[in-house]
């Protein structure tokens, strides 16, 4: 049974995109350019996801939207399991 929901997939992808935008906006992490709530996203994203959870995430994403799932390995490069799991 998959423990991820559609909302989890959405939140993971959105948090990843926010992190990318923040890095682009403030690559040197200058304090005067910090965005309110930026630390919340960083803290949330710092929770580790196991290989099994990445597989579940990839399968659920594929069920929801294959067009999204094929890009997960590119967007979430921290997991080699995604590249192996997504067809």
FIPA-49045 format. One record per atom (N, C-alpha, C, CB): residue in one letter; atom name; x, y, z. Coordinates in steps of 0.001 Angstrom, whole numbers. Atoms other than C-alpha are relative to their C-alpha. Glycine has a CB too. Example, Ala and Ser with C-alpha at 12.3 -4.5 7.8 and 13.67 -1.06 7.14 Angstrom:
REM FIPA-49045
+--------+-------+---------+---------+---------+
! residu ! atome !      xx !      yy !      zz !
+--------+-------+---------+---------+---------+
!      a !     N !     890 !   -1190 !       0 !
!      a !    CA !   12300 !   -4500 !    7800 !
!      a !     C !     900 !    1200 !       0 !
!      a !    CB !    -992 !      27 !    1246 !
!      s !     N !    -820 !   -1190 !     -60 !
!      s !    CA !   13670 !   -1060 !    7140 !
!      s !     C !    -770 !    1090 !     730 !
!      s !    CB !     414 !     462 !   -1415 !
+--------+-------+---------+---------+---------+
//
This chain:
REM FIPA-49045
+--------+-------+---------+---------+---------+
! residu ! atome !      xx !      yy !      zz !
+--------+-------+---------+---------+---------+
!      x !     N !     848 !   -1189 !       0 !
!      x !    CA !       0 !       0 !       0 !
!      x !     C !     885 !    1242 !       0 !
!      x !    CB !    -960 !       4 !    1226 !
!      x !     N !    -785 !   -1225 !     127 !
!      x !    CA !    1376 !    3374 !    -984 !
!      x !     C !    -396 !     979 !    1095 !
!      x !    CB !    -195 !     639 !   -1395 !
!      x !     N !     317 !    -942 !   -1070 !
!      x !    CA !    1643 !    5829 !    1853 !
!      x !     C !     -39 !    1435 !    -497 !
!      x !    CB !    1008 !    -124 !    1120 !
!      x !     N !      71 !   -1339 !     566 !
!      x !    CA !    1936 !    8850 !    -451 !
!      x !     C !   -1392 !     243 !    -573 !
!      x !    CB !    1079 !     194 !   -1086 !
!      x !     N !    1265 !    -396 !     610 !
!      x !    CA !   -1117 !   10746 !   -1619 !
!      x !     C !     302 !     950 !   -1152 !
!      x !    CB !    -954 !     667 !    1046 !
!      x !     N !    -147 !    -975 !    1086 !
!      x !    CA !   -1685 !   13005 !   -4591 !
!      x !     C !     539 !    1317 !     564 !
!      x !    CB !   -1361 !     232 !    -728 !
!      x !     N !    -471 !   -1245 !    -627 !
!      x !    CA !   -1157 !   15958 !   -2246 !
!      x !     C !    1480 !     -76 !     348 !
!      x !    CB !    -813 !     302 !    1262 !
!      x !     N !   -1422 !     157 !    -316 !
!      x !    CA !    2222 !   14550 !   -1170 !
!      x !     C !     863 !     187 !   -1240 !
!      x !    CB !     263 !   -1377 !     616 !
!      x !     N !    -742 !    -139 !    1258 !
!      x !    CA !    3406 !   14265 !   -4764 !
!      x !     C !      48 !    1464 !    -400 !
!      x !    CB !    -645 !    -850 !   -1127 !
!      x !     N !      84 !   -1418 !     338 !
!      x !    CA !    2227 !   17803 !   -5427 !
!      x !     C !     914 !     838 !     897 !
!      x !    CB !   -1450 !     489 !     119 !
!      x !     N !    -818 !    -772 !    -946 !
!      x !    CA !    3931 !   19148 !   -2295 !
!      x !     C !    1488 !    -213 !    -245 !
!      x !    CB !    -348 !    -382 !    1441 !
!      x !     N !   -1422 !     284 !     250 !
!      x !    CA !    7239 !   17422 !   -3084 !
!      x !     C !     476 !     729 !   -1252 !
!      x !    CB !     238 !   -1523 !    -148 !
!      x !     N !    -385 !    -677 !    1245 !
!      x !    CA !    7306 !   18773 !   -6635 !
!      x !     C !      18 !    1514 !     196 !
!      x !    CB !    -967 !    -378 !   -1146 !
!      x !     N !      40 !   -1445 !    -232 !
!      x !    CA !    6279 !   22278 !   -5532 !
!      x !     C !    1150 !     462 !     885 !
!      x !    CB !   -1328 !     396 !     632 !
!      x !     N !   -1110 !    -381 !    -888 !
!      x !    CA !    8836 !   22382 !   -2709 !
!      x !     C !    1315 !     -12 !    -759 !
!      x !    CB !      83 !    -949 !    1214 !
!      x !     N !   -1211 !      56 !     812 !
!      x !    CA !   11519 !   21342 !   -5164 !
!      x !     C !     112 !    1217 !    -904 !
!      x !    CB !      22 !   -1276 !    -835 !
!      x !     N !     -13 !   -1173 !     876 !
!      x !    CA !   10531 !   24131 !   -7543 !
!      x !     C !     262 !    1279 !     786 !
!      x !    CB !   -1324 !     114 !    -753 !
!      x !     N !    -250 !   -1177 !    -835 !
!      x !    CA !   10443 !   26715 !   -4750 !
!      x !     C !    1478 !      73 !     362 !
!      x !    CB !    -869 !     -38 !    1282 !
!      x !     N !   -1424 !      21 !    -331 !
!      x !    CA !   13921 !   25636 !   -3694 !
!      x !     C !     863 !     443 !   -1172 !
!      x !    CB !     413 !   -1391 !     444 !
!      x !     N !    -749 !    -409 !    1199 !
!      x !    CA !   15187 !   26043 !   -7259 !
!      x !     C !    -128 !    1508 !    -242 !
!      x !    CB !    -503 !    -778 !   -1239 !
!      x !     N !     205 !   -1433 !     209 !
!      x !    CA !   13639 !   29516 !   -7559 !
!      x !     C !     731 !     837 !    1046 !
!      x !    CB !   -1487 !     325 !      28 !
!      x !     N !    -700 !    -719 !   -1068 !
!      x !    CA !   15039 !   30627 !   -4212 !
!      x !     C !    1498 !       4 !    -276 !
!      x !    CB !    -294 !    -640 !    1382 !
!      x !     N !   -1428 !      83 !     319 !
!      x !    CA !   18488 !   29421 !   -5250 !
!      x !     C !     342 !     933 !   -1159 !
!      x !    CB !     396 !   -1453 !    -348 !
!      x !     N !    -234 !    -895 !    1130 !
!      x !    CA !   18210 !   31304 !   -8527 !
!      x !     C !     -70 !    1463 !     446 !
!      x !    CB !   -1025 !    -268 !   -1119 !
!      x !     N !     201 !   -1366 !    -476 !
!      x !    CA !   16960 !   34461 !   -6774 !
!      x !     C !    1105 !     451 !     942 !
!      x !    CB !   -1336 !     115 !     694 !
!      x !     N !    -975 !    -361 !   -1028 !
!      x !    CA !   19510 !   34385 !   -3954 !
!      x !     C !    1076 !   -1080 !     105 !
!      x !    CB !    -698 !     204 !    1367 !
!      x !     N !    -974 !    1094 !      25 !
!      x !    CA !   22424 !   32093 !   -4886 !
!      x !     C !    1033 !      58 !    1134 !
!      x !    CB !     718 !       7 !   -1319 !
!      x !     N !    -990 !    -128 !   -1075 !
!      x !    CA !   24671 !   33434 !   -2118 !
!      x !     C !    -636 !      19 !    1386 !
!      x !    CB !     816 !    1261 !    -198 !
!      x !     N !     752 !      -2 !   -1270 !
!      x !    CA !   21994 !   33236 !     601 !
!      x !     C !     235 !    1269 !     815 !
!      x !    CB !     385 !   -1215 !     836 !
!      x !     N !    -180 !   -1277 !    -683 !
!      x !    CA !   22354 !   36909 !    1431 !
!      x !     C !   -1225 !     278 !     871 !
!      x !    CB !     227 !    1155 !   -1024 !
!      x !     N !    1087 !    -181 !    -962 !
!      x !    CA !   20284 !   37789 !    4487 !
!      x !     C !   -1016 !    1056 !    -445 !
!      x !    CB !     570 !     384 !    1350 !
!      x !     N !     933 !   -1045 !     429 !
!      x !    CA !   18780 !   40901 !    2885 !
!      x !     C !    -916 !    -471 !   -1142 !
!      x !    CB !     779 !    1240 !    -440 !
!      x !     N !     826 !     534 !    1082 !
!      x !    CA !   17344 !   38758 !      59 !
!      x !     C !    -825 !   -1218 !     421 !
!      x !    CB !     876 !    -368 !   -1172 !
!      x !     N !     761 !    1158 !    -465 !
!      x !    CA !   15815 !   36018 !    2218 !
!      x !     C !   -1496 !     236 !    -170 !
!      x !    CB !     326 !    -305 !    1471 !
!      x !     N !    1447 !     -58 !     208 !
!      x !    CA !   12168 !   35271 !    1464 !
!      x !     C !    -687 !    -550 !    1251 !
!      x !    CB !    -427 !    -807 !   -1283 !
!      x !     N !     711 !     524 !   -1174 !
!      x !    CA !    9749 !   34868 !    4393 !
!      x !     C !    -511 !   -1422 !    -260 !
!      x !    CB !   -1180 !     930 !     376 !
!      x !     N !     427 !    1386 !     132 !
!      x !    CA !    9075 !   31147 !    4920 !
!      x !     C !     993 !    -892 !    -710 !
!      x !    CB !   -1284 !     -52 !    -715 !
!      x !     N !   -1019 !     770 !     715 !
!      x !    CA !   12168 !   30068 !    3005 !
!      x !     C !     573 !   -1116 !     881 !
!      x !    CB !    1129 !     928 !    -476 !
!      x !     N !    -544 !    1008 !    -915 !
!      x !    CA !   13499 !   28245 !    6066 !
!      x !     C !    -977 !   -1158 !     210 !
!      x !    CB !     342 !     640 !    1349 !
!      x !     N !     999 !    1060 !    -172 !
!      x !    CA !   10233 !   26312 !    6409 !
!      x !     C !     102 !   -1041 !   -1113 !
!      x !    CB !   -1415 !     599 !      31 !
!      x !     N !    -111 !     926 !    1146 !
!      x !    CA !   10619 !   24823 !    2926 !
!      x !     C !    1295 !    -794 !     124 !
!      x !    CB !     -40 !     777 !   -1365 !
!      x !     N !   -1279 !     690 !    -140 !
!      x !    CA !   14271 !   24003 !    3536 !
!      x !     C !     -77 !   -1068 !    1080 !
!      x !    CB !    1116 !     997 !     324 !
!      x !     N !     150 !     971 !   -1084 !
!      x !    CA !   13427 !   22292 !    6815 !
!      x !     C !    -858 !   -1177 !    -446 !
!      x !    CB !    -617 !     665 !    1241 !
!      x !     N !     893 !    1061 !     458 !
!      x !    CA !   10569 !   20340 !    5240 !
!      x !     C !     705 !    -907 !   -1004 !
!      x !    CB !   -1267 !     597 !    -625 !
!      x !     N !    -701 !     778 !    1024 !
!      x !    CA !   12741 !   19251 !    2299 !
!      x !     C !    1179 !    -778 !     566 !
!      x !    CB !     481 !     915 !   -1105 !
!      x !     N !   -1168 !     682 !    -561 !
!      x !    CA !   15569 !   18156 !    4610 !
!      x !     C !    -337 !   -1379 !     555 !
!      x !    CB !     617 !     847 !    1091 !
!      x !     N !     379 !    1338 !    -455 !
!      x !    CA !   13563 !   15134 !    5777 !
!      x !     C !     346 !   -1009 !   -1089 !
!      x !    CB !   -1520 !     -66 !     353 !
!      x !     N !    -444 !     969 !     997 !
!      x !    CA !   15034 !   12114 !    4083 !
!      x !     C !   -1152 !    -897 !    -459 !
!      x !    CB !    1137 !    -854 !     563 !
!      x !     N !     958 !     925 !     584 !
!      x !    CA !   13023 !    9869 !    1799 !
!      x !     C !     786 !   -1250 !    -382 !
!      x !    CB !    -750 !     630 !   -1246 !
!      x !     N !    -701 !    1252 !     278 !
!      x !    CA !   14031 !    6219 !    1569 !
!      x !     C !    -171 !    -398 !   -1465 !
!      x !    CB !    -515 !   -1122 !     921 !
!      x !     N !     110 !     485 !    1373 !
!      x !    CA !   14574 !    4381 !   -1705 !
!      x !     C !   -1385 !    -603 !    -248 !
!      x !    CB !    1099 !   -1042 !    -292 !
!      x !     N !    1335 !     598 !     127 !
!      x !    CA !   11341 !    2455 !   -1098 !
!      x !     C !   -1055 !    1086 !    -172 !
!      x !    CB !    -329 !    -872 !    1234 !
!      x !     N !     964 !   -1097 !     109 !
!      x !    CA !    9451 !    5727 !    -613 !
!      x !     C !     114 !     694 !   -1358 !
!      x !    CB !     216 !    1017 !    1133 !
!      x !     N !    -162 !    -588 !    1334 !
!      x !    CA !   10959 !    7138 !   -3827 !
!      x !     C !    -671 !    -877 !   -1054 !
!      x !    CB !    1497 !     188 !    -336 !
!      x !     N !     672 !     902 !     938 !
!      x !    CA !    9729 !    4037 !   -5672 !
!      x !     C !   -1520 !     189 !      71 !
!      x !    CB !     373 !   -1472 !     301 !
!      x !     N !    1438 !    -213 !    -170 !
!      x !    CA !    6239 !    4514 !   -4213 !
!      x !     C !    -427 !    1333 !    -612 !
!      x !    CB !    -379 !     -46 !    1492 !
!      x !     N !     283 !   -1321 !     549 !
!      x !    CA !    6346 !    8187 !   -5134 !
!      x !     C !     -38 !     -45 !   -1528 !
!      x !    CB !    1051 !    1015 !     477 !
!      x !     N !     -63 !      96 !    1459 !
!      x !    CA !    7342 !    7362 !   -8720 !
!      x !     C !   -1206 !    -752 !    -553 !
!      x !    CB !    1296 !    -694 !    -435 !
!      x !     N !    1157 !     778 !     474 !
!      x !    CA !    4590 !    4760 !   -9086 !
!      x !     C !   -1294 !     806 !     110 !
!      x !    CB !    -131 !   -1308 !     802 !
!      x !     N !    1199 !    -827 !    -162 !
!      x !    CA !    1942 !    7085 !   -7710 !
!      x !     C !      -9 !    1136 !   -1019 !
!      x !    CB !     -77 !     567 !    1432 !
!      x !     N !     -86 !   -1082 !     987 !
!      x !    CA !    3157 !    9939 !   -9903 !
!      x !     C !    -331 !    -526 !   -1396 !
!      x !    CB !    1411 !     638 !      13 !
!      x !     N !     300 !     602 !    1307 !
!      x !    CA !    2982 !    7606 !  -12915 !
!      x !     C !   -1498 !    -241 !    -146 !
!      x !    CB !     773 !   -1326 !    -181 !
!      x !     N !    1444 !     228 !      39 !
!      x !    CA !    -591 !    6670 !  -12023 !
!      x !     C !    -773 !    1300 !    -180 !
!      x !    CB !    -456 !    -699 !    1273 !
!      x !     N !     669 !   -1293 !      77 !
!      x !    CA !   -1537 !   10331 !  -11678 !
!      x !     C !     202 !     640 !   -1362 !
!      x !    CB !     509 !     928 !    1095 !
!      x !     N !    -321 !    -729 !    1233 !
!      x !    CA !     249 !   11758 !  -14683 !
!      x !     C !    1361 !    -472 !    -528 !
!      x !    CB !      10 !    1550 !     252 !
!      x !     N !   -1281 !     477 !     536 !
!      x !    CA !    2901 !    9899 !  -16718 !
!      x !     C !     904 !    1120 !    -514 !
!      x !    CB !    -255 !    -978 !   -1114 !
!      x !     N !    -791 !   -1123 !     506 !
!      x !    CA !    3961 !   13216 !  -18263 !
!      x !     C !     799 !     665 !    1117 !
!      x !    CB !    -908 !    1027 !    -675 !
!      x !     N !    -713 !    -530 !   -1170 !
!      x !    CA !    4917 !   14441 !  -14792 !
!      x !     C !    1063 !    -988 !     462 !
!      x !    CB !    -986 !     303 !    1155 !
!      x !     N !    -888 !    1020 !    -553 !
!      x !    CA !    6491 !   11177 !  -13711 !
!      x !     C !    1314 !    -120 !    -774 !
!      x !    CB !    -704 !   -1339 !      14 !
!      x !     N !   -1238 !     164 !     770 !
!      x !    CA !    9001 !   11039 !  -16569 !
!      x !     C !    1016 !    1093 !     308 !
!      x !    CB !    -306 !      -8 !   -1490 !
!      x !     N !    -923 !   -1079 !    -331 !
!      x !    CA !   10489 !   14326 !  -15381 !
!      x !     C !     470 !     -20 !    1456 !
!      x !    CB !    -650 !    1316 !    -293 !
!      x !     N !    -411 !      53 !   -1410 !
!      x !    CA !   10795 !   13380 !  -11697 !
!      x !     C !    1500 !    -260 !     183 !
!      x !    CB !    -785 !   -1079 !     718 !
!      x !     N !   -1442 !     195 !    -196 !
!      x !    CA !   14344 !   11992 !  -12061 !
!      x !     C !     825 !    1259 !    -289 !
!      x !    CB !     484 !   -1127 !    -884 !
!      x !     N !    -703 !   -1253 !     298 !
!      x !    CA !   15409 !   15321 !  -13601 !
!      x !     C !    -218 !    1040 !    1089 !
!      x !    CB !    -459 !     557 !   -1344 !
!      x !     N !     322 !   -1014 !    -999 !
!      x !    CA !   13670 !   17413 !  -10936 !
!      x !     C !     503 !    -376 !    1386 !
!      x !    CB !   -1493 !     228 !      44 !
!      x !     N !    -417 !     462 !   -1318 !
!      x !    CA !   14537 !   15287 !   -7903 !
!      x !     C !    1260 !    -843 !    -153 !
!      x !    CB !   -1133 !    -812 !     695 !
!      x !     N !   -1231 !     703 !     350 !
!      x !    CA !   18111 !   14396 !   -8775 !
!      x !     C !     680 !    -682 !    1182 !
!      x !    CB !     954 !     956 !    -627 !
!      x !     N !    -617 !     614 !   -1163 !
!      x !    CA !   18888 !   13301 !   -5227 !
!      x !     C !    -267 !   -1498 !      69 !
!      x !    CB !    -495 !     667 !    1258 !
!      x !     N !     334 !    1419 !     -55 !
!      x !    CA !   17455 !    9859 !   -5985 !
!      x !     C !     276 !    -693 !   -1320 !
!      x !    CB !   -1454 !    -183 !     382 !
!      x !     N !    -253 !     812 !    1188 !
!      x !    CA !   18946 !    7437 !   -8473 !
!      x !     C !   -1104 !   -1046 !    -176 !
!      x !    CB !    1380 !    -686 !      96 !
!      x !     N !    1084 !     977 !      59 !
!      x !    CA !   16039 !    5104 !   -7638 !
!      x !     C !   -1104 !     482 !    -937 !
!      x !    CB !    -568 !    -263 !    1406 !
!      x !     N !    1038 !    -531 !     891 !
!      x !    CA !   13645 !    7412 !   -9487 !
!      x !     C !     330 !    -304 !   -1451 !
!      x !    CB !    -161 !    1515 !     196 !
!      x !     N !    -397 !     256 !    1377 !
!      x !    CA !   15621 !    7027 !  -12685 !
!      x !     C !    -166 !   -1474 !    -359 !
!      x !    CB !    1445 !     436 !    -222 !
!      x !     N !     171 !    1432 !     241 !
!      x !    CA !   15463 !    3251 !  -12297 !
!      x !     C !   -1465 !    -402 !     -18 !
!      x !    CB !     737 !    -801 !    1055 !
!      x !     N !    1399 !     389 !    -168 !
!      x !    CA !   11752 !    3154 !  -11416 !
!      x !     C !    -899 !     562 !   -1096 !
!      x !    CB !    -502 !     456 !    1350 !
!      x !     N !     842 !    -625 !    1040 !
!      x !    CA !   10246 !    5576 !  -13937 !
!      x !     C !     400 !    -583 !   -1347 !
!      x !    CB !     150 !    1574 !      -3 !
!      x !     N !    -315 !     627 !    1309 !
!      x !    CA !    9974 !    3822 !  -17314 !
!      x !     C !     587 !     974 !    -997 !
!      x !    CB !   -1245 !    -617 !    -597 !
+--------+-------+---------+---------+---------+
//
